[in-house]
Amino acid sequence: MMYDFQTRINREGAGSFKWDSMQAANPEVSSNVVPLSIADMEFVNAPEIKKGLQKYLETAVLGYQAAYPSFIEAVVDWQEKRYGWSIQSDWLVDANNVVSAIYAAVQAFTEEDDGVIIFRPSYPPFGNAIDVNNRIEVGIPLLNDEGYYTIDFDKFEKAAAEPNNKMLILCNPHNPVGRVWTKEELKKIAEISVKHNLLVVSDEIWRDFTMPGYEYTPLATVNDELASSLMTCTSTSKSFNLAGLKLASIIIKDEKLREKFQAELELMRGGVVGPLAYKGVELAYTKAEPWLDEVVKVIDTNQNLVHDFFKEKYPKIKAPKIEGTYVQWVDFNGIGMSDEERINFLEQEAEFFTDHGIKFGEEGCGYERINLALPTEILRESLERLVDALKEYEQV
């Protein structure tokens, strides 16, 4: 490979949420342990971005900043080049991040006590955005067939037909279960949403991580009628590990919808973006695509490692292969521990730090979400440490 995906990075004491959470859970954790939790990467950032920002800083003035033509062009071109989605520059709204955009959308497009539909297990901020804004969460559990998840369209349509339910928050590809929804599934989501006048917020932050053999489709491309009630959330925070720059590109074709969202975002001060964020995103989209393509290959290698490792060395734990994202949804139900017992064992005995499934709703009981964006050998060490701890536990 052209790029460095092997260097072990020590982020202890540097303010990393992921590393600080590990230290808080187990202050005595061994110095060689790397957490597999919060979804940012344990890779050195793309050199094209780092060098580009260094050059930019030689002459930049780091004052108040607005989007500028070459940044906008980079965002627009990425949709067309990568996914064949033609958008216009005036459809873009800048936000600090996708989560703040979702909070603003719930506030802007629904009223208190309105129902908001989500497919569960779901990314925790979806439910938080609903609860904080005093809306009613309408959770539709995904159908789970031995680790392969599909949408229960009968329950979805029934929920969509309820007059009080006004919005769907979709994750495409889905976090945490790793599905890349097919074009046929997306068409059905769009058809039901249009039929029942649901406004759809589609979180597509994971779109650049699609495993070989699968194809991501922007929801906006499957049904023209949906355009008047659709907001698509995109960002480089996952794709290029730029979450700290704080910039998401929200795409809204309908002008009235866009203006309403912008007004709410202004109230939240959620659209204030700094110059380094604009430049970093521009560099990512225009210079760092080869780096991203190699990252996807590493993620595919790592997900196969996790799948095969448990299948061969500890089959009580099941790790179905993912279709997209860089997180793997792993079933620990076979080890016979409660959630509380398992979490304590993982963090205190195995020094194996993940995002616990229960955070993603009751459908996550017995599951752990593993971050695959780290050097393969470190991942292998983590898996071996876990299985060694489990075997020792079984002998006691």
N, C-alpha and C positions, 0 to 999 in steps of 0.2 A: 504493500500500500504506500501511497505517496505521503500520508499524514501520520502523525503520532497518536496512536490510540492505546499505547502501552504504558506511558509514564504514570507512576503512582503519585497522585497529588494529595498532600496532607493539608486539609482545610481546617484543622483544629485551631480554635482561637481566632479564626478569621471572620466570625460572624455568620457563617453558613447556617441557615435554618436547619438543614438536614443534619449536619454534624453536631450542632448545639443540642438538638433534640436527642441524639444518641447519647451525648454526654450527660444530659439531664436524666435519661432513663437508667443509665448505668455509669456512674462516675468512675468506676474502677475498670471500665472497658479497656481491653488490650490496645496498645499503641498501633498495631498493624491492621486494625479492623476498619473497614470502610462501610458506611451505611448503605442500604439498598432501599431507601424509603423515598422521600420527597422527590418529585420528578424534575430534577435538573441533572446535568451530566457530570460525570467524573472524568471528563476529557479536557485536554488543553483546547482552548478556543481556536477556531480556524485562523491560521496565520494571515490570510488575506484581510480579515476583519481587524486583527490586532495591528498589523502594519499600516492599514489604511487609516485607522483612528489615530495612530501615532503621527502620521503625516498631516492629518487634518488638524491636530492640536498645535502644529507649528505656527499656523496662521489664524486659527479659529478664535472668535470671540464667543465665550460661553454665556451669552445673555439669553433673554427671552426669545423663544424660537417658534416659528410656524413652519408648516410643510412647505417645501419648495419644489420646483419642477422636476429635477432629476430624481428626487426621492419618490414623488408621485408616479413618475414614469416607471421606476423600478418595481413598485408594488403592482401597478396595472399589468406590466409585461410579465411578471411572474405567473399571474393567473392564466394568461393566454399560453405562455410557453410551456408551462408545466402541466396544465389541466385543460387547455382548450376553452377556457372560460373568458369571454370577452366582456370586460367591464369598462365603465367610463370613469374618468378621474373624479367627477363630482359626486359619485356614489360613495366615496371614501369619507369616513369619520375617524379621526385619531382619538384613541383612548389610552389611559395609562396601562391597562391590561384587560384581558378578556373577562376576568371576574368582575371588575368594576363596571364593565360594559353590561354584563348580565344583570347586575344589581340595578343599574340605571334603566334597563329595558323593562324589568318587572315593574318598576315604579312608574315608568312613562306609559306603558301600554295596558296596564291592568288597574283595577281599583281594589281597595281593601275588601277582603273576603272573597275575591274572585279565585277560581281554581286554576292552578298551573300544573300541567301534566309533565311528568318526567318518567323515564324508563329506568327501573332499578335492577341491580345496584347502580348507584349513580355517584358522580363526582360530588363530594360534600358541599362545595359552594353553591350548587344548584338549589339544594334544599335550604341552605342558609339564606340565600337571596329571597326565597319565597317566605320563609319564616320572619325575617327581619322586616320585611315590607308588609307584614300582616295579611298575606295571601294564604290560600289553602293548598297544601301539597296534595296532588293526586298522583300517587305512585302506581305505575303499571309494572309489575315484575316481569322481567324478561323470562322467556321459557328456556329452561336449562336442560339440555339433553346430553348428559355425560360430559359437561364442559363446553358444549357448543350452544351458544345463546342466539335466540331469535325473538322477534317482536311478537307479542300476543295481539294480533291485529283485531280480534274480536273485542277484547277488553279495551283496546285503544279507541276503536270506533265508538263503543258504548260510552266511554268517558268523554270523547270529543263531542258527542251528541248532547251532553248535558249543557244546558244554556249557561250555567254558572262558570263553566270551564272555558277560559278565554285564551290560554297560551300553551304552547308546547316548547319545552327546552330540550333540544336534541343534541347528542354528542356524536359526531361523525368525523372520523372513526370513534368507536366507543371506548371511553375510559370508565371503569377498569377492565372490562372483559376482553378487549382487544379485537372486537369485530369491526370489519370494514363493511358497512352496509352496501349491499348490491344496488345496482341501478333499479332493479325491479322493486326491492324493498323501499327505496327512497321514493319511487313513483307512487307507491301505495300510501306512504306517509303523507306525501304532498296531496294526493287525491282526497284523503280523509280530512286533512287540514283545510283544504279549500272548501270542501262540501259543508263543513261545520264552522267555517269562519274563524278558525284558530289562527292567531298570530304565532309564527314560528321563529324562535331564536335558535340558530344552528351554530353550535360551538365546533368549529372545524380546525382547531389549533393543532391537532395531531395528523393532519392530512399528508404531511410530507414523509410520514413514516408508514409506508405501505410495504408489506413483505412480498417477496417474489411470488408471482402467481395471482396476486390480488390487485384490484384497481379502485382507487378512490374516485368518487364522483361528487362534485359540488351539488348540494341539494338544489341550488338555484338554477341548475341547468336541466332539471328533469320535468318542470311544469311551469309554463309561462304565467299561468293564472296565479301562482303562488307569489309572484314578484311583489305584489301590492301589500303583502303581509309577511314578508320575510326579512330577517336580519341575519347576516352571516358574520361570524367572528373568526378572524385570522390573526396570526402573530408569528414572529420569528423566535419567540421565547423558547419553544420546544425544539424547533428545527435546527437552530444555530446556538442554542444554549445562551440566549440573550435576555433571560427574564429580568436581570438586574437593570437593564436599560429602560424598561418600563414603556413599551409602546405596542399597541395592538391596532390593527387596521380593520375597522368595522365596515362592512359593505352593505349598503342599503340602496336599492334601486328606486324605490318609491319616494318621491320628494317630500310628501307630507309626513310620512313615517320617519324619514331622515331628520326633518326639522324638529319633530316632536322629541326624538331621541337626543338630538344635539342640545335641545333646551334643558332636558333633564340632566344630561352629562355636565352642562355648565353649572347647574345648581350644586352638583356634587364635586365640582372642580376636578372631574375625572378625565378631562381632555387636555390637561397641561402636560406638554411633552418637552423634554430638553434637547439641545442640539446634538449631544452625543448619541442619543437614541435614534434620531432621524438618520444621522450619518451611518451608525452601525447597521441599521436595517437596510439602507441603500447598499452598503458594501456587501452585506450577506446575500442579497438578491442578485447583485450584479457580478460578484467576484468569487463567492464561496460555494457555489453549487457543487463543484467536484468534491469538496470536503463533505457536504451533506450526503452525497451518493455513497461515499465510503462509510460514513457513520451507519447508514441503513444496512450495509453489508455486515458490519460488526454486530448490530442489534440482531440480525437474523442468525448469525453464528451463536450469539449468546442465548437466544431463545431456544435454539436447538440443543445447546448444551444443557440448559435447565431441564428441558423435556426429557432428554435421553438420560441424564444423570439420575433423576428420580425413578424413571422407569427401570433402570438397570440396578441401582444401588439401594433404593428405598421406595418400593412401589406403593406403599401406603399413602404417599404424597403424590398427587397427580397435578401435572403442569401441562395442560393442553397448549398446543402451539398457537401463537397469536397471528392475526391477519394484519394488524396495524398497531400503532403506538410504539413506545419502547418500555411498556410495563406489562408484566405477565401475571395473570390471575391464577393463583395456585391454591389448590384444594388440600387443606390439612385435616379435613374431617376424619380421615382414616387413622390418625394417630391417637384418637380417643381422649383428647383433652378438651375441657371447656375453653371458651375464648379467654377467660381470665387466666386459667392455668397455662394455656399455650403462650400467651403474650409474656407472662412472667418467665417461662422456660426459655423462650427465644431470646429475650433481652438479657436475662441474668446468667443463664447456663450456656447457651449456644452462641451468645454475642452475635446474633443474627437479627439485624434491624430492618424492618419492613414497614409498609403502611398496612395497618391491621384492617381486615375486611369489614369488621363491624362498623368502621367509620363510614362505609359506603351504603349503610342501611342494613336492615335485618337479613336481607338476602346475602349479605357478606359474612354471616356467621360461619366460622370454620375456615375462612379464606385469608390469605395474605397477598398483598400486591407487591411484586418484586420489581425494582428498577433495574433494567438491563443495560443502562447507558454507563458502563464502566469497563475498564480493561478486562479482557476475558479471563486472564489468569487470576485476577482478584476475585472475580465471580466464582471461579472454580474453587479457590481457597475457602470462600464463604460457604459454599455448598458442602464441601468436605467437613468443615468445622461443624455445620449443622448436623449432618448425618452421624458424625462421631459422637456428638453430644446426645443424640437420640438413642443410639445404640448403648451408650453408657447408662442412660436413664432407664432403658428397658432391663438392664441387668441388675438394677438396684432392687 
